[in-house]
Amino acid sequence: MDFSYDNLVKQEQQLVLPEFNSDVAYKLGMMMIDRAKKEGKVIAVSITVAKQNMFHYAQDGLGPDADNWIRRKSNVVYEYQKSSLLIGLKLERENSTLIAHGRNPNDFMVNGGSFPIIVKGAGVIGAITVTGLPHWDDHEYVTMALAEHLGVSIQ
């Protein structure tokens, strides 16, 4: 997968849902969990709308800090309306940090793995977050599930 800044911007333009509800949350969450099980990987998935849990699943074997990582990554999506990875790359391009933007690293994490739920006509309504893998892979799990659900191809 291409993790360049421009490609991450393109992903957010492509991965726009026509609608979102609890059935879509469940389908997307289970797609990621089923993939992790098939690949022998251990992850946690959280899908929230307006910070309300729509789906949460943590596989056995995750450390006790998984929910904290989810919270910190998804806070970035809610604050900036962009993926946590994209914001991390943006700050890197600007030679800046979360602290320089007045954000406490105890509450915000710019590692990959949280992606905005973007609904056509409504904009960003929530966040889909994965943790447990290297952060590039966390991001890829989310974007691949969205792409599969939408029937689109992404890089």
Buried (B, 14 or more C-beta within 10 A) or exposed (E): BEBEBEEBBBBBEBBBBEEBEEEBBBEBBBBBBEBBEEEEBBBBBBBBBEEEEBBBBBBEEBEEEBBBBBBBBBBBBBBBBBBBBBBBBBBEEEEEEBEEEEBEEEEBBBBBBBBBBBBEEEEBBBBBBBBBBEBEBBBBBBBBBBBBBBEEEBE
